[in-house]
């Protein structure tokens, strides 16, 4: 989830050149596009944390990733600065679910003595993406164009939402967890 979050964040970095040329964007407009998702991301972090506490990580993460994936894919059909900006704002709101939901998953599944390592593994997804994503994103933009990059990133997130909905649950509800496995320690 964290890696997909950062893939969608960094799509703009790889696409800004052709987007800027196509729409004649100024340096200031490009700066707004780069930072705009952080406006809603920051605004929604605490309310989303409350939603995770109330409705659980599974539901909140699925909704958030679904929203940000659709916003990312819709960026591919944008017709100018305003439509891209709106997509980025929606994407930021959706992405604000990642850290609170990830922390909830770790709390639900890991004993307190192992949560440091689990958090490090979760965050590795975010930090590894720029290195891994650069190889793929640059090639996609070069070969297929900037719009395809947003479609691919959006569809990848929607595939993850489907897998998340099918396979993830709290330990007590997980159908795939064997009877001999110890139940949650929280």
ZIDA-V293544 format. One record per run of one state. SS is the DSSP state (h for helix, s for strand, l for the rest). FROM is the first residue (numbers start at 0). TO is the last residue. Records with the same first field share a line. If there is no record, write none. Layout:
SS: FROM-TO, FROM-TO
This chain:
l: 0-0, 23-25, 55-55, 75-79, 95-95, 109-110, 144-144, 167-185
h: 1-22, 26-54, 56-74, 80-94, 96-108, 111-143, 145-166
